[in-house]
Amino acid sequence: VIRDWAKRRERPQPEPDPLLKRLKIGNHILDEFVDDPLSGDAGAGTDGDGGGADKKEPGARRRGKVPWLINPASEFLYRWLFLVTLAVQYNIWLIIARACFEQLQEDYLAAWMTLDYLCDSVYIVDMAFQFRTGYLEQGLPVKDLKKLSWHYIKTKAFWLDALSIVPLDIFYIITGPNAVALRFNRLFKVHRMFLFSNKTESKISFPNIFRVTSLVLYIMICIHWNACIYYAISKSIGLGSDRWVYPSPAGNWSGLTRKYVYSLYWSTQTLTTIGETPEPATDVEYAFVIFDFLVGVLIFATIVGNVGYTIS
């Protein structure tokens, strides 16, 4: 009885299916690529034997490898995109405001110049990171530096990023530092903000709430831009020249806060079609109000569509 029991214990285990074994190895390589936020040698030395050989020859292990690359699904890239989004949001809100409200630009010139070039540095570093961001090709991670670079250059994102860092600021030498309109090309970087938004929506537990919050943010950006353009048109026509434009800057109407708040109030009333605004007096004013009414209809349709999609 003891002899038969010992023979059964020594019976060899069945070999695993070769197909399942290959799938397991492939998934292991993919998991290494996805989990490691900064991986230059991810996937190397997965075999026990290969790992020993790599330890003996570290130079051979790194030969032909990318020194480091960024995982497209890593937490590092997600946090970096958050920083890029902050820089993009800074440019979206403040470039148009500083261009239309000269007092805002002139009173805080040193602070704006510092923040401008900090954001430019973030833009440049982001381009460098994208040259090192990995991707999957036929299910396998690509880690060749030349292929990574060409993959990025062939995308539309590369050309948008390149346009966003064109140093038009050099014309400050001619125009002076108050010509903020030279920085409007920084808005080409907005596609990275949308990428961060998509990643956030897929990560959080309440994506519908995030969609509604994003929609409110985009509407506020539209109202903000419209307010700045309204004030710029008022200046070009003449402040206080009629009832439609911004009143003459005297007394309480001369402060920067009152200028912006009144323009924002006018913009909100017009785009939401709530309340009455002074009737336009010139052709330019009529054209701008008509355009605003059309944008307001689109905003209303967007709100109804997104709320309906969220509920369903």
Order of alpha helices (4+ residues) and beta strands (2+ residues): alpha-alpha-alpha-alpha-alpha-alpha-alpha-beta-beta-alpha-alpha-alpha-alpha-alpha-alpha-alpha
